[in-house]
Amino acid sequence: MPPEKLAQPLLDKLWIKLTELYGNRWTGSFGVSADQSHAWAATLGGLTGAQIGFGLTVLSTTQDEQLRKWPPSAPEFRALCENNTPEAHGLPTPDQAYREATRNAHPHMAGIATWSHEVVYHAATETGFYNLNTLAMRDSRKLFDRNYAIAIRDFLDGKPLKAMPLALPERVDARRTPEVGRAALQNLRSNLRGAAK
């Protein structure tokens, strides 16, 4: 059975992106286009579009001077694509992130807090600085861990970080109606009149 190769449409998109990133350094080394006989097609066989996208993201955001200047080899690029872990992005462990979030959520840190990564900040804001300061540790930790896991997943999937759902039921029975409001107001008035006597 012949080895699996990267699908041609995905290979074409990859070539375009790598040409945009590296220009003549890419095309001079690997050519203007690739077909299924190219070594990159065989080396990257079995990777998904999301994995290829992750590898391209690493290349476009890397601080590694060598990778910024020169394109990687096919095996090096495959390793980048397959290393889609939080640690590969410099994300702290959940324990480290929680400690950072609780420290930076303290009112004395307003305006001077520094964050190790946007994902930690996002998880902290979604948890709520008030909750991080006032809830019991086990409760705030549980809430933060949930938000941190969601933020990491979205970040690794290349999605923009956005407000997270509050996990409310699909339908909530409303208790606020004009009648309920008027009855509550009448109750308050009668209590105040009784207290004034």
Phi and psi in degrees as a GROMACS rama.xvg file:
@    title "Ramachandran Plot"
@    xaxis  label "Phi"
@    yaxis  label "Psi"
@TYPE xy
-68.4968  148.892  PRO-2
-64.2495  149.028  PRO-3
-68.4543  140.082  GLU-4
-118.896  157.102  LYS-5
-66.0829  133.689  LEU-6
-58.6365  142.555  ALA-7
-58.1115  -43.1881  GLN-8
-61.5984  -37.6773  PRO-9
-69.056  -39.3068  LEU-10
-63.4404  -40.8635  LEU-11
-63.1568  -44.6798  ASP-12
-63.4956  -40.6631  LYS-13
-60.714  -44.4151  LEU-14
-61.2565  -41.7925  TRP-15
-62.6418  -46.9776  ILE-16
-63.7491  -42.814  LYS-17
-68.5092  -32.7847  LEU-18
-66.1428  -40.2501  THR-19
-63.7468  -39.8568  GLU-20
-71.5641  -42.6804  LEU-21
-114.742  -10.468  TYR-22
57.0728  -129.883  GLY-23
-63.6729  -27.5626  ASN-24
-64.0112  -31.8749  ARG-25
-78.9014  -55.8577  TRP-26
-65.5858  -31.9284  THR-27
-67.6346  -30.8162  GLY-28
-89.1868  -38.8323  SER-29
-120.94  -3.8189  PHE-30
96.3918  168.103  GLY-31
-78.2166  -29.2529  VAL-32
-146.834  167.307  SER-33
-132.283  149.383  ALA-34
-122.969  -175.091  ASP-35
-66.4246  -13.6202  GLN-36
-86.7077  -9.62134  SER-37
-69.9192  144.667  HIS-38
-59.8659  -32.0687  ALA-39
-64.0667  -35.9434  TRP-40
-61.9687  -41.2484  ALA-41
-74.5923  -42.2816  ALA-42
-64.7732  -35.6403  THR-43
-94.374  5.04784  LEU-44
-55.5685  136.434  GLY-45
93.7833  -13.3277  GLY-46
-77.5022  148.993  LEU-47
-90.7344  167.488  THR-48
-60.8797  -36.8834  GLY-49
-65.2574  -39.8213  ALA-50
-66.3308  -42.0811  GLN-51
-61.1617  -44.3092  ILE-52
-59.5772  -39.4929  GLY-53
-64.1794  -44.5422  PHE-54
-60.0136  -40.4459  GLY-55
-66.8589  -37.512  LEU-56
-62.65  -42.7896  THR-57
-60.3059  -45.1091  VAL-58
-63.3274  -38.6591  LEU-59
-79.362  -15.9503  SER-60
-116.368  3.56904  THR-61
-65.1528  149.329  THR-62
-98.9367  -4.68694  GLN-63
-70.9955  113.505  ASP-64
-60.1015  -38.8197  GLU-65
-62.6063  -44.9204  GLN-66
-70.3686  -26.3027  LEU-67
-72.4906  -31.0426  ARG-68
-87.8636  -45.0082  LYS-69
-123.342  140.81  TRP-70
-66.4866  150.004  PRO-71
-76.3385  167.055  PRO-72
-77.9209  168.655  SER-73
-59.7151  -45.6725  ALA-74
-63.8886  -35.7377  PRO-75
-65.227  -41.2238  GLU-76
-66.0162  -40.5342  PHE-77
-59.435  -42.4935  ARG-78
-61.6943  -39.2612  ALA-79
-63.2787  -41.9503  LEU-80
-64.966  -35.2756  CYS-81
-86.5613  -10.701  GLU-82
-95.3329  51.8814  ASN-83
-89.3891  70.4277  ASN-84
-120.536  157.639  THR-85
-56.9669  -38.6624  PRO-86
-63.4045  -31.7983  GLU-87
-65.1581  -21.3693  ALA-88
-99.6676  5.86926  HIS-89
76.2301  20.5966  GLY-90
-79.2057  139.885  LEU-91
-74.2487  163.189  PRO-92
-65.7876  162.641  THR-93
-56.0009  -38.403  PRO-94
-62.875  -47.4038  ASP-95
-63.7695  -41.8728  GLN-96
-64.4485  -41.2237  ALA-97
-64.7153  -44.5072  TYR-98
-60.5335  -42.6779  ARG-99
-63.2655  -43.8011  GLU-100
-64.0116  -44.551  ALA-101
-68.0764  -36.9063  THR-102
-64.5923  -48.0876  ARG-103
-75.1724  -17.2817  ASN-104
-80.8887  -13.2553  ALA-105
-64.1616  138.062  HIS-106
-54.7672  -30.3022  PRO-107
-69.0476  -15.0052  HIS-108
-91.5721  -0.812363  MET-109
-56.7408  124.269  ALA-110
83.9333  -11.349  GLY-111
-122.697  -3.75445  ILE-112
-65.3801  140.55  ALA-113
-116.519  142.75  THR-114
-116.712  137.847  TRP-115
-72.2076  -28.3622  SER-116
-159.804  149.339  HIS-117
-61.2531  -28.0418  GLU-118
-66.3363  -38.8953  VAL-119
-65.9127  -44.9793  VAL-120
-60.4793  -44.9422  TYR-121
-62.0731  -45.5851  HIS-122
-62.4953  -38.4896  ALA-123
-66.351  -43.8573  ALA-124
-68.102  -35.1511  THR-125
-69.0606  -32.891  GLU-126
-71.7637  -36.1533  THR-127
98.9368  124.392  GLY-128
-61.1496  -37.2697  PHE-129
-60.7154  -45.4715  TYR-130
-64.0711  -39.6929  ASN-131
-64.4133  -29.4453  LEU-132
-87.9351  -27.5725  ASN-133
-113.897  -26.928  THR-134
-71.8378  155.251  LEU-135
-58.5513  149.291  ALA-136
-54.5742  -45.3482  MET-137
-63.5197  -34.2186  ARG-138
-74.502  -44.8681  ASP-139
-68.164  -34.4868  SER-140
-65.6468  -42.8297  ARG-141
-61.5852  -44.0663  LYS-142
-65.9219  -44.9173  LEU-143
-63.5882  -45.0586  PHE-144
-58.5226  -40.7776  ASP-145
-61.3748  -49.4407  ARG-146
-66.9655  -35.4502  ASN-147
-67.2415  -41.7585  TYR-148
-63.0991  -42.197  ALA-149
-65.2255  -43.6778  ILE-150
-63.9349  -41.3058  ALA-151
-62.6411  -46.7029  ILE-152
-59.0975  -47.2753  ARG-153
-63.2643  -42.0042  ASP-154
-62.8347  -45.7008  PHE-155
-67.9364  -28.4241  LEU-156
-81.3173  -2.24438  ASP-157
80.0499  12.2499  GLY-158
-83.8533  149.881  LYS-159
-69.2827  145.972  PRO-160
-72.8275  130.015  LEU-161
-137.376  170.303  LYS-162
-59.3408  138.415  ALA-163
-94.8791  148.446  MET-164
-65.7483  149.612  PRO-165
-86.8407  4.54795  LEU-166
62.3957  38.9364  ALA-167
-85.4157  158.197  LEU-168
-64.0828  160.013  PRO-169
-60.5207  -37.513  GLU-170
-127.845  128.165  ARG-171
-115.705  127.591  VAL-172
-69.9909  122.502  ASP-173
-75.8335  135.723  ALA-174
-110.264  -3.28194  ARG-175
-95.5836  109.909  ARG-176
-133.87  163.048  THR-177
-57.7793  -36.982  PRO-178
-64.756  -43.309  GLU-179
-63.9952  -41.9228  VAL-180
-63.3592  -44.7241  GLY-181
-64.1045  -39.7331  ARG-182
-65.1827  -40.364  ALA-183
-66.5419  -39.9341  ALA-184
-65.323  -42.5262  LEU-185
-61.8508  -41.227  GLN-186
-61.7935  -43.875  ASN-187
-61.9291  -43.6934  LEU-188
-61.4576  -44.4234  ARG-189
-67.9049  -35.959  SER-190
-64.4025  -39.4872  ASN-191
-68.4702  -38.4138  LEU-192
-64.4337  -40.0676  ARG-193
-66.8252  -34.548  GLY-194
-74.2802  -27.9021  ALA-195
-74.5263  -20.9976  ALA-196
